[in-house]
Amino acid sequence: MVTNESNQPIITVFERYATLAAYCDQWFANVVGEYQTQMRCAQGCALCCRLETVVPLEAALIAAYVEALPPQHAVKDDFSADECVFLASDATCAIYPVRPLICRTHGMPLQYPDREERDACPLNFSDIPLEQIAPQYVLSIEPVTVNLLRLNLALCMSAGNADAAGERIYLRDILVRANPLPSHILHVIESNRRLFQHVLKAFV
C-alpha cells in the first residue's frame, strides 16, 4: 500500500468508499439469492442506465479507471442522448468495477426517507407486493447517501476545496477527457498516480 502523511486521508476516503460499494454489492447479491425468480436485473438489461453526473469522489475514481483502460477497450461512440455514455454496444457497463453507488442499488427494493412506500424497478417483483419483502432485503437509501456525501466532502477537503463537494461531474466529460474534474481534484490524481493504482485494485 502507498502510505505517507500527505496522501493517507485520500487513501482512507477511497478505502471507505470501497467498503461502502462492497456493502451495496453484497446486499444486491443477497436480494438476488432470496428472490431470484422475481429478478429481471441481469447483464444485457440496460433500461435504467441513464445516469449523467456523479459527485467528484466517484468522478475521480471513474476517471482513473478510464485512463487505465487498454486502448483497444471499446466504449460506444454512438450513444443516444438519454443513455449513459459508458454503456457499451453489447449493453454492458464499460466501467462496471467502478460504477457509481446508484448503479449498484438501482432497481432493487429501496426505502427513501421522504416516502412511506418502497421503490423498485417495475420489471422486478411483479408477483410480490413490495410491502411483503422482508426488511433485511430492503435497502435504506439515506445512510448510503449520507456516507457517500461525507466521503465526497472529505476528498474535496483533502484536495483543498470543500465547496467542490456540491459539484456534479458529467460522465460525458470524463469519457472525452474534456476537463472532467475540478482542477484541485485533478491535481489529487496527477500527484498520486501510485495511489490510484492501489485504489483501483480494490475494485477490479
N, C-alpha and C positions, 0 to 999 in steps of 0.2 A: 504494500500500500504506500501511496505517496503521502508523506506526512511532514509538515513543518508548521511553524506558528502562523504563517501568513495564510495558508490555504486550509487549515483544519476546520474553520467554520463552514467553508464551502463543502468540504468532504462530508461533514456531519449533515448538512442540508440534504445532499443527494442520497446519502445512506438512509436517512429517514424517509425520504420520498420513495426510495426503492422498497422500504418496508411497507409503506402505505399502499404502493402498487401491488405488492405481493399479497397483502391482506385482501384487496379487492379481487385479485385473481383467484385466491383460494375460496372466497365467498362465492364467486361466479361458478367455480367448479363444483362446490357443494350443492348449489341450486340445480345445476345440470344433472348431478348424480341423483338427486332426490326426485326431480320432476322431468326426467329425460323424455318421457313420452309427450310432454307438454311444450317442449322447446323446439323452436324453429331457428334459433340462432346457430349458425354454422358457417364454415368457410364458403364463400360464394354468395351469401346474402349480404347485400350492402345497402339496404334501404335506409338505414339510419346513418350512413356515412356522409354527413352534411356539415361537419364541423369546419369553421372558417378561421377562428382565432383561438389562441391559448395564452396563458399567463407567461411572463418572462422565464420562470423556472422551467416549465415544460418546453418552451421555445428553445432555451439553451441546450437542453438535453436532445431535442429533435435535431437541432442544427448540428450538434457534434456528431450525432449518428449519421445524418445525411452526408456530412463531409467525409466520414469514414467508409461510406459505401463504395464498392468497387465500380469502376467506370462502366462496366457492362450491365450494372444493375438498372433495369429499365423502370422509369416512372412515366406513366401515361402522360402525353402532352396534349391530348385532345379531350380533356375532361370537360364536362358541362358546367355551367355556371353555378349549379346548386349542389355539386358533389365535392367531396374532399379531394384536394389536389394530390394527396398521397394514395388515392385509390388506384390500384394497378388495373391493367386491361382485363385481367382474369378475375376481377372483383376481390382481390386480396389486398391487404394493407402493406404498403411498401415500408412502413415504419413500425410494424407490429410490435417488436420488442420494446419500443419506447412510446407506444401510443399513449395519449393522454388518459387521465383517470376517467373522464366522462365516457370514453370509448370502452373502458374496461367494465363499466357498470350499466351502460345504456341497454334498455330492452328488458332488463331483469326487474323483479319486484322491488320497487323503491318507495320509501316513505319520505315525503318532503315536509319540512317543519310548518309550512303555511297551508297544508292541505290535510283534511281528515282521511280522504280516500287514498289508497295506494295507486301506484302507477306502474305500468309495464308495457312492453311492445304489444300491440293488439294481435300480432301473429302468435304470441306465446300465451299459454294458459287459456286456450279457447274453451276448454272443458271444465275449468276450475275457476270459480269466482276468486278474485284476488284476496278477498277478505278471509278465505279459507286457507290460505297459505300459512304455514307455521311461521311464527315470528322470527325464528332464527334464520329463515331464508329470505327475510325482507331487510334490505339494507337501508339504514337511516342515512340520508344524504348529508345532513347537517354536520356531523363530526368529520366526515370525509372532506367536505368543502372547507370547514374551519381549519383543519390540519394542512390542507393544500395552501390556503391563503397565508397561514402563518409561516410555512416553509418558504413560500414565494417572497414574503416580506423579508425573511431572514437572508435570503440570497441577495435581494436588492440592497439591503442594508450593508451586507458584506462587500457589495460592489460600489458602495458609496453614494447610493441614491435611493432612499426609501420611497420617494414619490413614484418611482418606476413600478412599484408593486401594483399600482392601479391601472397600468397599461395592458393592452391586449395586442399580441403579435399575430399578424396574418400568416397562416401556413403557406399561402401562395408566395409570400416574400421570402420565406425560408427556403422554399423549393428553388426559386430562381436566384437566390442569394442577393436579393436587392436590398442591401442594408437591413437584414431581417431582424436585427436586435438593437436595442438601445446601445450606444457606444460603450457605456460603462459595463453592461452585461457582456458585450462582445469582447471587451478587454479581459474580463474574467476568463473567457475561453482561450483567448490568444496567449495569455500569460500562464496558463495552466494546462498545456497540452497533455502532459503525462497524467495529470489529474483526471482529465476527461477520458483518457484511455482506460484508466482504472474504473471510473464511474460506469462506463458503458458495459464493462464485464458483469456488472450486477444485473443487467437487463438482457444481455444477449445470450 
